[in-house]
């Protein structure tokens, strides 16, 4: 057990949810971007593209723009799910002394797997927005682990 610094206003073992609420939801769109990009690169390398065809090549600038688009559309629902599910669940777990990385990550992955298809349907009710299978769970898990890491991180003593 660690001790709190002399100038700290919080006990050493109490999670800091403020910074976690502010930054953890940004992990979801970044995780979806990274997994989607790696799937396209490794899918081509594994032979998913028919023989004789070259994969579409994207410039660095187009990938950066694509990342910002994913963040712009992915961050709002990620913040909403964090405020409605991850934060209250984390507070309840912390009150019972069960705030662990795996409980928050699994609950967040389940929430992401449930809410992402609903959100994509709201964005395009008559069509389909196709992401890789399990994109919601990946987004939720990324938010959950980032939330736990940020909430349990102690500020540096100067």
N, C-alpha and C positions, 0 to 999 in steps of 0.2 A: 504494500500500500504506500502510495506516495503522499507527501505532505504538501499542502498549499503554500505558495510563496507568502511572505509576510504581508505584502501589499495587495494580495488577492482578496476579492470580496466573495468568492465562491469556494465551497469545499472542494477538495482535490478530486473526489470521486463523482461529483455531480456533472452530468453532461452539459455542454454548452450548445443549446439548440439554435440560438440566434444565427450564428455564422453558418450552421449546417442548413438551415432553411434558406438562407440567402444564396449559397453557392452549390449545394449538392444537386439541385435539379438540372443544372447545366451539364452534368455528366451524362444524362440520358441522350440528348441529341448527338453529343460527341461520340458516345459509344455506338449508336446506330450508324453514324457516318463511318467510323473506323471499321466496324464489322462488315458493313455493306461494301466498302471500298476493298477490303481484303478478300471478301468473297468473290468480287468481280475479277480481281487480279489472280487469285489462286484458282478460281473456276476456269479461267482461260488456260492457265498452266496445266491444269489437270485434264484438259481435253473437252471441257464443256462446250467450247466453241467448235462448230464443225470444221473438219479438215479443209484447208485451202482458204479459210477466212481469217482475217486478222481481227483482233479485238478493236473496239473503238478506242482511240487514244485520246486522252484528255490532258490538257495542259495543266500546269500547276495553278494558273489563275482560275481556270474553270472549276478545279477541285476546291479551291478556297471559296469561290462564290457558292458552290454547292453546299459547303459546310455552313456558311452563313444562312442559306435558305433553310437548311435542316434545323439550325438553331432557332431561327425566327418562327418556324411553324412548330417545332418540338418543345421549346422551352415553356410556353404558356400552359399546355396541359400537364407538363411535368411539375411545374410549380403548383398547379391546382391539386394534383394527386398527392404531392408532398404535404400540402397544407391540410387536406381532408383526411388522409390515411396515414402517411408515414410519421408525421409529427405527433398526432394524438397517440398512435400506437407506441411510438418511442417513449413518450412521456409515461404511458401506462407501464411499459416494460421497465423503465428506469425507476419508477415508484416501487416496483416489486423486486428490484435488484436483478432483473433479467435482461438488461439492455446489452445484448451481445451482437456481434457482427452478423452472425448467421441468421438470427431471428429477424433482424431488420431487413437483411438482403432477401430472404425468402419471401417475407410478406410484401416487400416492394416489387419483387419479380412477379408475384401473383397479381398484384394490383396493376402493374404495367401490362401484363398479358391480358387482363380483362379490359382495361380502359383504352389501350391503343387502338384495337379494332373499332371500338365505338367512335373514337375521335376521327379516325380515318374515314369512317362512314359519314360523319358529320361534314368533313371537308369535301367529300365527293359522294353525295347520296346515290347518284344513278350510275356511277362508274366504279372503278377499282383503283386504289393506290396500292401497288404491290411493293412490299418490302420483303426482306428475307424471312423465312419461318422463325418465329420466336422473337421477332424484333421488339415486341412489347415487353417480353420477359427480360431481354437483354437491357433494355432501357430502364426498366424497374430495378433490376439487380444493380446496375451501375449507379443509380440514384441512391439505393439503399446502402451500398458499401461506402459511397462518398459521404452520405449523411452520417454514418457511424464514425468514419475516420475523422471527419471535421468536428463532430460533437465530442469525441473522446480525446481529441488532441489538446494538450496543455499548452498554454502560452509560454514562450521562453522567458526564463528569468534573466534579466539583464545584469 
